[in-house]
Each structure stands twice: as structure tokens, then as C-alpha cells.
Amino acid sequence: MKSKLALSLFLSLTLSLYGAAQNQPSGSLKDCIDYGLKNFGTIRIAQYQVETAKQQGRQALGQYLPQISATGTSVNNVKLQKSIIPAGVFGPEPSVFIIGQKYQTTVTAQATQTLFDQSLLIGIKANKPNQQLAVLNTRQTREDVIYNIASNYYQVFVAQQQIALLRDNLDRTQQVLNILKLQRDNGVIQPVDYTRTEVNFNSTRSQLNLAENDLNLALNRLKYQMGMPQDQTLTLSDSTLLTQLPVLGQSQFDAHNLVSFQQSEANLTLQRLQYQRLRAGYLPALSLTANYGMVNLGAQTINRLYSNFVGFGSFGLRLNIPIFDGLQRDAQMKQQRLTVLTQEEQQKLNVSSYRLQFNNAQSQIQRTQANVQNDDRNVKLAQDVYNITTLQYKQGTKSLTDLLNADTSYQQAQSNYINSLINLCQARLDLEQSQGNLLNFYNEL
């Protein structure tokens, strides 16, 4: 029995750990985006909005379907109304009689079916663009999540690379310090040379502490954009950013590919339909009405409250013709027309803005490409200078100052190259966004 219990606990623990591992991203950019598209809150909100649009469509359609209701009342007329029949009708004296009965039950059912109402028909017609707008909002949300995660991923990556460079620089400086300490103790160099190098070592260590803090902040921002708990561990594992430059094809611009443009178009369609709906309010509306009910008669005692029912009913057509509303609808139509004109002008401005963003993104990526190539050459040159200076320093032909300057130049060249590479990735991200290709960018990762 104990062995079975232990086995059960072991399996439960194993499965729970396996499930947690399956839900945790491996650390590549694509995995982080996958995680964010499943867990970030705005994705669920957008999905709720799609479902809300569907229910709004059902509501609009329901207004053109039969409307049926039923009512029932049971009353106790504590004091019945009395009326007088003038003298000469049933006798020489006026007669007093009671109207109604003490107890009365009435059950009524009403039904209405709209036969023609142009404003309701236009409301039904708006269902499709309204649902399209909800779907576009979902796509916009997905693109925002992809952009934010990728951008923050680059920030984390560059912080990690800066830390690696600073640690490497600390190791090199520590080796130099070890040599200088022996030379200082043997009187080969002045103590000030050792102190100057120690100052550089301490300065680099302070920079490392700041870089590690920046890395924690960047990781926290990335976890937030992914919808990941802050206490969960996340380790980046995508090293291809340093080895594979982004492949850039021929860039073309078409505003119709942008989800923001499509959102504006869908919203503009809805505004035009709203204008048509207001104008349709001037048209007559025709509907079919019917009702049927039952009322009990002669219920002078409570025990006959639900007996002796007789029925009544009717059906007919109801025609509603708007004649004059104080020019309220005319004012609403003019306001809506101005809204449509405003959005049309805004759409033209948006297209110009989209074009500007695309042109700027193209210029930025061309500049960053040139910087990457130039900084890559500088890294190789700085490394050669550092290696040669190190050898010459050991041979005694170069001074400590030359060695420290060569080390600083090598470190700066590496840092510039990493920043240029990350800037190129960010510029590509901005270019993809300006073309409306973020989903393709994600799918090609």
C-alpha cells in the first residue's frame, strides 16, 4: 500500500514538473513570442471583443425576428367603482350599479413581427464590418505583442552581451594586474602604474554591476510583455543574432497591407452605415401585431379566481410614419455626415504618415547596415592591434599606457559592433511594422 502511494506521488510530481517545463519557453525569440501570444492579457481581451461582436450581430438580427411576450395579473378589487344611470332609463329614479368584479384574473400574450424597417435592415448589414473590425483588432493586438516582445528581447540580448564583454575585460585586466603586481614588488615599475590599472579594473567592475542591473530590468520588461510571472526564470538562448544578419528583401509599401489602415476602413464603413441608418428613420415602418388573452368572469369570491375564463384576441397591421421630430434627426444626420468626412480626411493623413514611417524605416536600416559592416571591420582591426600591443608589451617595446589604450579600443569596438547589430535588428523590426509584415516576420523565425 505504501509503495503504491509513493509511486502515485512520484508520478504526480513528475507530471506537474513536466507540464511546467512544457509551458516554459526555451529562450529563443520565436518561443518567447509563442508564449506571449498565448498568455499576454491583451490577446484574451481581443478574443473577448471578437465574441462580443458576434453577440452584437445576434442582437441586431434579433430585432427583426418575432417579439413575443406574455403577462398575467390577479387582482383583488377591495372597493369597486360605482356608476349612476340617469333617471328615466330604467325607471323614474337614478340607478346605482357596481362596475367590475371583486376578484379578476387576466392572462394576455402579445406578438409583434416587423415586416419592413429600413433602419433595422441597415443595422443587420453592419454586422459584417463590425465583426471584421473585431478580427482586425485581434490582429493588431497580435502584431503589438510580437513587436513589443521582439524589441524587449533585443534589449535583454544586448545587455547580456555587454555583460559578457565586461567580464572578459575584467579577466584581461586582472591578468595585467597580476603581472604588474610582480613588477611593482620587484621594483620594475612605479606603483602609480599599478594603481592606474587598478582604477580601470574598479571602473569596469562598476560598469558590470550597472549592466547586470539593466539586464534584470530588461528581463522584467520582457516577462511582462510575454505575460510571464516575474518570479519565473527566463534564459535567452538565441545566439543567431550575432552570427546571422537579418536577410532583407526588396521593400515595397502598400498602405492596404497595414492593419491600422484596414481598421480605419472598417470603421469608416460602419460610420457610413450609421449615416444611412439615420436617414432611413424618415421611412415608414410596418409591422404585424397580434394578441390573445383570457379573463375570468363572475369571480365574486376568491375560490373562483382561476375559473370561468373567456378568451379575447385581435391581430392587425401597424404602420409608423414619422412626420416631424423638431428637426432632431436632420441634425443627427448632419453630425454623422461630418463624422464621415472627418474620418475620410484623417485616413488620407494616415496614409501620408504610414508612407513617412516606411521611408524613415528604410533610411534607418540602410544606415544601420553600413554601421554593422564598418564596426565589424573595426573589431577585427582593434583585436589585431590589441594582440600585437600585448606581445610588444611583454617584449618591453610598448608601454603600459599603450596596452591599456589598445584594450580600451578593443572593448569599445566590440561594444559598438553589438549595438550596431541590435540596432539593425530593431530597424528591421520597424521596417516590417511599417509594411504590415510583422506576422510574416514571426512565422519566418
N, C-alpha and C positions, 0 to 999 in steps of 0.2 A: 504493500500500500504506500509506504514511504517512498519507494523507488518510483512508483507511478506519479506521485505528487511532485517529486523532484524533476522528473522528466517533463511534466506539464509546465512547470515554472520555467524550466530551461528553454522549452520551445517558445513559450510566450515572450520571454525576454529576447530570444533570437529574432523572432518575427518583428517585434517592436523596433529593435535596433536596425533590422533590415529595411523596414518601412521608413524609418527616419533617414537612413542613408540614401534610399531611393528618392526622397523628397528634397534632398540637399543637392544644390548644383555642384558640378565638378570643378568649376572655376574658370572655364572658358567663357568668352564673350557670348557665344550663342547659348550656352547653358544658363548664363545669368539672365539673358533676355527671355528664354523659355520660362524660367522661374517667375520672372516679373509678370509675364503675360498671363500666368495662371494665378498669381497671388496678390498683385497690387490692387488696392481697393477701387481705383477708378475703372478698372476693367469690369468689375462686378456692377458698378453703378451704371456703366454704359449698357450692359446687358439688361439691367432692370429697365432702362429707358426704352430699349427695343421692345420689351414685353409691354411696357406702358403704352407705346404707340399702337401695338396690336389691339390692346383693350380699348383704346380710344376709337379705333376703327369699328370695333364691335358696337361701341356705344352709338356712333353716328349711324350705323346701319340699323340699329335697334329703334331709332326714332321713326323709321319708315315701315316698321313691322307693326302688327296689330297691338294696340294697347288695351288691356283688359284689366278690370278691377271689380271688386265686389265689396258691398257694405251691408252691415246688418245692425239694427237697433232694436232694443227693447226698452220701453218707457213706461213709467207709472205716472199718469196724469193726476197728480194729487188734487188739483182743483180744475175742473173742466170749464171751458169757456161757455158762457150763456149768450143767447141772442134773442131778440124780440121780433115777433111777426106783427106788423101793424094791425090795428082793428079793422074789421071788415073783410079780412082774407079768409080766416077760419071761424069767425064769429064776431059778435059786436064788440068784444073786448080784445085788447092786445094779448098775444100768447107768448109765453116764455118757454124756450126749449134749450136743451144742452147740446153742444157741438162736440162730436167725437166720443171716444170710449175711454174708460179708466185705464185699461191695460192695452198696449198695442205693440206688435212686433212687425217689423218691416225688413225684408231681405231684397237687395237690388244688385244686379250685375250690369256693368256698363262696358261697352266695347267701341273702340274707335279705330278706323283704318284710313290712313292718309292715302288718297288717290292721286293727288298732284300737289307738290310743294317744291318749287324750284330751288329754294334755299337749302332744303334738306338734301336734295339730289346733289347739289354742289358740295355740301358737307361730306357726302359719301365719296365724291370724286376726290376730295382732298386726302383720303386715307392713304393712297399710294405714295404721294410725295412726302406725307408725314412719316410713313414708315421708312421710306428711303433716307430721310433726314436722320432718323434714329440710327439706321445702319451706318451712315456716313459718320455720325458722331462716334460710333464704336470704332470705326477705322481710324478716325483722328486720335482717339484715345490710345489705340494700339501703337500708332506712329509716335505719339508723345512718349509713351513708355519706352519704346525702342530707342528713341533719340536720347532720352534722359539717362537710361542705363548705360548706353554706349559712351556718352560723354563723361559720365562719372567713372566708368570703367577705365577710360584713358587717364583720368586724373589719379586713380589709385595706382595704375601701372607706372606712370611717370614717377610717382612718389616712391614706389618700390625700387625703381631703377636708380633714383637719386640716392637712396639709402645704400644700395649695393656699391655705388661709386664711392660714397663717403667712407664706407667700411674698408674698401680696397685702398683708398687713400690713407686711412688710418694705419693699415697694416704696413704700407710702404714707409710712411713717416716713422712708425715705430722701429722699423729696421734701421732707418737712418739714425734715429736717436740712440739705438744700441751701439752703433759704430762710433757716433760722436761721444758717447759716454766714455768709451775706452780711450778715445783720443784725448778727451779732456782730462781724464785721470792720469794719462801718461804725459800730459803737458804738450801734446802735439797741436792742439787748437786752443783758442781763447774760450773761457767759459761763456762769453756772450754769444758765441756761435751755437752752442748747445741750447742756451736759453731762447734764442730766436727760433730755433726749430721746435722747441717745446711749446712756444706760444702758438705756432702754426698747428701743432698737434691738438692743443686745447681748443683752438678756434674750430677746427674740423669736428671735434667731438661735440661742441655746442651745436654746430650745424646739423650733426647727426641726430641729436635729441629733438631739434625742431622738426627735422624731416620725419622722424618717427611719429611725432605728434600730428603732423599734417597727414600722414598715412592713416592714422586712426580716425581722424575727422573725415577723410575721403572715403574710408571704408564704411563709416556710419551713414554717410550720404548715399552711397551705393546700395547699402542694405535697405535703406528707406525707399529708394526708387524701385527696388525689387519686391518690396512687401515682405522682407525677411525680418524676423525678430532681431533686435540689436544684440542680444546675448548669444546668438548663433554664430559659429565660426565660419568664416569665408576666406578661402585662399585662392588667389588668382593663379591660373596655370597656363595661360595662353602666352607662349613665348614667341609666337609667329609675328607679333607686332614689330619685333626688332630684326627679324630675318626676312620677312616678306613685305615688300612695299605694296600698297593697295594698287590694284590694276584699274586704270581709269580709261573708259571708253570715250567715244565721241559724245559730247554733252549736247543735248537738244532741249529746248524749252517749249512746253505747251501748257498753258495755264489750265486747260481742261483736265490734265492729269493730277492736279493738286486737289486734295480732298477739301481744303478750305474753299476753293473755287466751287466745287460741286455742292458743298454745304450752302453757300450763298445762293446758288442757282435753285436748289430745292426750296430754300426759304423764300426766295423771290416768287417761285411758283405758288407757294402757299399764300403769300400776300396778294397775288393777283386773283386767286380763287376767293379769298376773303372779300375782295372788291366786287367780284361777280355775285357773291352771296348777298352782300348788302343791296346790290342793285336788284336782285331777284325778289327782295322784300316788297317791291312795288307790284308784283304779280299776284293774282288771286290764288288762294289755296283751297283745294277741295278735299273733303273727307267724308267717309261713311260712318254714321253713328247708329248704334243700336243699344237698347237696354231692355231688361226684363226683370220683374220683381214680383214679390208676393207679400200680402199684408193680411193679418188675421182680422176677422170681423166679429163683433159681438162679445169681445173679451171684457166683460164687466167684473170678472173675478180672476185672480191670479192663476188658478188651475187651468184656465182656458187661454193662457198667454201664448201657447205654441200649438194651437189647434184652429180649425175652421179657417184655413188660408184660402185666399183667392188671388189669382195672378193678374198681372198687367204688363204691358210691354209696348215698345214702339221702335221704329227704325226710320232713318232718313238720311238726307244729304245735308252737309253743312258747307256753305261757301263763304269764305272770308275774303272780303275785298278791301284792301287798305285805301283810304280816301285822302286823309290829311292827318299828319302827325306833327304839325308845327315845324316842318322842315328839319326835324331831327335826323331823319335818315339821309337827307341830302347833305347835311353837314358831315355825317359819318362817312359817306361816300367820298366826299372831297378830301377828308383827312386821310382815308385809306389810299386814295389816288396819289396824294403827296408822299405817303409812305413808300408806295411802289416806285415813284420817280426818284426818291432819295436813295433807295437801295440799288436802283439801276445805276445811278451816278457813282455810288460807293463801290459797286462792282467794277466799274471802269478804273477807279482809283486803285482798287485792289490788284487788278491785273498789272498796272504800272508798277506797283510795289513788288509784286511777285517777280516781274522782269528785273527790277533793280537788285533784288536779293540773289537772283540767279547770276547776273553779271558780276556782282561782288564776290559770290562764291567761286566763280570761275577764275577771277583775278587772284583771289586768295590761294587757291590750290596751285596755280601756276607759280606763285611766289614761294610757297612752301616747298614745292618740288625742287626749285632751284636751291633753296636753303639746305634741303636734305643732301643734295649732291655736293654742295660746297662744304658742309660740315663733315660729311663722310671723308672727303679728302683731307680736311684739317685734322681729323682724328688720326689718320694714318701718318701724316707728317709729324704731328705732335708726339706720337708714340716713337717714331724713329729718332726724333730729337731727344726724347727722354732716355731711350736706351743708350744712345751714343754718349749723352752727357753723364749718365750713370757710370758707364765704362771709363770715361775720361776722368771722372772724379776719383774713382778707385785707383787710377794710374797716377793721380796727382796733378793732372794737367788742367783740371777745371775746379773752380771754387765751389764752396757750399752754396753760395748765392745762386750760381748758375744751375746747380742741381735743383734747388728749391723752385727757381723760376720755371725750369723745364717741367717739374712735377705739377706745378700750378697750371701751366698752359695745357698739359695733357689732360688734367682733370676738367678744366673748363671746356676743352674741345669735346670731351665725351658728353658732358652735360648739355652742351649746345646741340650735339647730334641727337640726343634722346628727345630734347624739347622740340627740335625741328621735326622729328619723326612723328611725335604725338600730335604736333600742330598739323601735319599732313593728314593724319587720320581724322582729326577734328574737322579739317577743311573738307575732306571727302564726305564726312557725315553731313556737313552743312550743304554741300552740293547735292547730295542725294535728297535731302529735305526740300531744297528749292526746286527739284524736279518732280517731287512726289514719288520717289523711288525707295523710300525707307523700308517698305515691306519686302521689296526685291533684295535690298541690301541685307536684310535679316535672313532671308531664305538662302542667300548665297554664302553665308558664313560657313 
